[in-house]
């Protein structure tokens, strides 16, 4: 059984703290090297990217576990300079303000080629930073929102940020490619998958995305150690807001990303394995009903 925490609070830092607490805590071993990965694919303000307050909250929660080192790292889309993006978004400044040990960018890191068993949708495999092998614990900070070709982008798709520019050119952007795209997203999680997800639903796109779309502001933070639980509850939340037909009119379990993730054993296999604990979430009954 996986516990997912949902919290709504005007103070985003408090919302992060409570969501993590409801989910059972981070469970980082003392003396670990912790990597925190915000969403900064483009320089578009939230929900185009992670709210800097979510990053601050994640750093504060990680520090409570007495790690040896906290690192913030990310890679923006291929045509952008990641440091510039992080600075424009205020994520670099947020990390500095919280006193992290390092801020890194994946852009020019030495990479290793990966072709994990099960990655059948990646005929050429993909390349990931060798640096990841030195990390003990990873926290991802995805944003809950729709995506114009992948249907949605949440915890599973956040993993694409560790791949190289050449790998992203394999992704099948375009109409009627959502099954292949979903499979590739799920399969990228076969290596260096995050240990915990603190998902930003303070603001969401319910159409369009990932950079521009129809905005809603549910003011919610989700926390979970299970990527399938994270993404299915995120999809259930989008349904309460009114979203695109590909999400609104189908079971969360029918989404290609989720189906492939379940096949690969990347997380839970069904709603009966989820326990949701929430605080100040008036619509929790509707969210739970949408998990069918």
PyMOL commands that set and color helices and strands:
alter all, ss='L'
color gray80, all
select helices_A, chain A and resi 12-22+52-63+82-89+91-97+130-134+155-162+165-168+178-190+227-241+245-248+252-254+256-263+271-273+284-289
alter helices_A, ss='H'
color red, helices_A
select strands_A, chain A and resi 2-8+33-38+69-74+102-105+111-114+126-129+137-141+145-147+151-153+196-201+204-208+213-216+220-224+274-279
alter strands_A, ss='S'
color yellow, strands_A
deselect
rebuild
show_as cartoon
